[in-house]
């Protein structure tokens, strides 16, 4: 695994996994329907994803993580 192989060199491997994000791509989408697709009943905005990326970039002791920004969708069907 890359995260272990390169850890001693200070190279970290992380990812952000967004769900539905309110972007211009969704301007004509029915927002109420999209909100029903996740347990928290909302839609992530761009700043939510930016915050996740910045956290991972600054968290020097975090590696091998996938940070889900999806309101709980990754946890399975509710």
RODO-2510 file (C-alpha; in nm, 4 decimals, decimal comma):
residues 78
     n   res          X          Y          Z
     1     x     0,0000     0,0000     0,0000
     2     x     0,1337     0,3370    -0,1037
     3     x     0,0419     0,5093     0,2221
     4     x     0,2717     0,2759     0,4156
     5     x     0,5422     0,2486     0,1519
     6     x     0,5951     0,6259     0,1358
     7     x     0,5110     0,7229     0,4964
     8     x     0,8745     0,7474     0,6078
     9     x     0,9326     0,9982     0,3283
    10     x     0,6490     1,2169     0,4557
    11     x     0,4265     1,1474     0,1570
    12     x     0,0625     1,1108     0,2525
    13     x    -0,2244     0,9586     0,0545
    14     x    -0,5737     1,0892     0,1256
    15     x    -0,8898     1,1530    -0,0715
    16     x    -1,2078     1,3553    -0,0488
    17     x    -1,5235     1,1764    -0,1619
    18     x    -1,8033     1,4278    -0,2134
    19     x    -2,1646     1,3364    -0,2627
    20     x    -2,4010     1,5762    -0,4376
    21     x    -2,2495     1,9246    -0,4330
    22     x    -2,4513     2,2372    -0,5104
    23     x    -2,2732     2,3682    -0,8196
    24     x    -2,3926     2,5392    -1,1377
    25     x    -2,4177     2,1880    -1,2847
    26     x    -2,7240     2,1357    -1,0608
    27     x    -2,8913     2,4717    -1,1330
    28     x    -3,1871     2,3044    -1,3080
    29     x    -3,2007     1,9985    -1,0819
    30     x    -3,4834     1,9659    -0,8314
    31     x    -3,2962     2,0549    -0,5103
    32     x    -3,5629     1,9089    -0,2818
    33     x    -3,5210     1,5704    -0,4493
    34     x    -3,1420     1,5888    -0,4214
    35     x    -3,1722     1,6681    -0,0498
    36     x    -3,3705     1,3467    -0,0013
    37     x    -3,0763     1,1418    -0,1302
    38     x    -2,8751     1,1793     0,1910
    39     x    -2,9527     1,1174     0,5584
    40     x    -2,8716     1,4714     0,6715
    41     x    -3,1275     1,6076     0,4242
    42     x    -2,9060     1,8670     0,2608
    43     x    -2,6680     1,9264    -0,0232
    44     x    -2,2998     1,9989     0,0273
    45     x    -2,1760     2,3276    -0,1046
    46     x    -1,8387     2,3949    -0,2610
    47     x    -1,7002     2,5327     0,0659
    48     x    -1,7708     2,1992     0,2388
    49     x    -1,5436     2,0245    -0,0114
    50     x    -1,2800     2,2986     0,0110
    51     x    -1,2777     2,2674     0,3916
    52     x    -1,2249     1,8911     0,3647
    53     x    -0,9338     1,9337     0,1227
    54     x    -0,7732     2,2013     0,3398
    55     x    -0,8079     1,9828     0,6493
    56     x    -0,6344     1,6906     0,4804
    57     x    -0,3643     1,9184     0,3405
    58     x    -0,2874     2,0559     0,6882
    59     x    -0,3288     1,7371     0,8945
    60     x     0,0294     1,6153     0,8900
    61     x    -0,0427     1,2929     1,0780
    62     x    -0,3348     1,1829     0,8593
    63     x    -0,2687     0,9352     0,5793
    64     x    -0,4635     0,6618     0,4069
    65     x    -0,7979     0,8276     0,4703
    66     x    -1,1024     0,8938     0,2579
    67     x    -1,2975     1,1900     0,3922
    68     x    -1,6609     1,1577     0,2868
    69     x    -1,8433     1,4871     0,2366
    70     x    -2,1795     1,3362     0,1545
    71     x    -2,4108     1,3844     0,4509
    72     x    -2,3833     1,0192     0,5514
    73     x    -2,4594     0,8513     0,2189
    74     x    -2,1438     0,6367     0,2421
    75     x    -2,2801     0,4785     0,5604
    76     x    -2,5373     0,2876     0,3576
    77     x    -2,9085     0,2993     0,3086
    78     x    -3,0917     0,4526     0,6018
***
